[in-house]
Amino acid sequence: KLQTLHLEGTNIGPDGAKHLAEALRHSNCKLQKLWLNRNYIGPDGAEYLAEALCHSNCQLQTLYLEGNTIGKDGAEAFADMLRYDNRTLKELNLQENPDIPPALLTKIERLAELNSESINCSAVEVGRKKRAEYGPTVDEVYS
């Protein structure tokens, strides 16, 4: 059975995320690691995936969503999942989603830390990188 799936940059969009979310709910799905970086899933796609993570059949442990413009609504869906219903997720990567408000990123970080033992969520990497560590953005260099 498939346990790892890399779909970076394949432009699956929200509809593709919806189909993946449906598959994650299926009792035969054994997927544990999913990379969906730069797929333009948007807030709707993020909400579909967050809801799937709450399902009893979902076995996903790692989800990478870098650069997907999931926005405030998509990030809120992940915050709710971490707060209430996460069953297996250990790593959630939301880097390069600048449309997520910083206060919401902090909320997600805190929920992950609070639930690391009881909900088995041990790491959330979020979209805020320290300038000292990573340097200026491309826009800052060319402005």
Secondary structure, DSSP 8 states (H G I E B T S, - for coil): ---EEE-TTS--HHHHHHHHHHHHTSTT----EEE-TT---HHHHHHHHHHHHTSTT----EEE-TT---HHHHHHHHHHIIIII-SS--EEE-TT-TTS-HHHHHHHHHHHHHTTTTT---EEE-S---HHHH---HHHHT-
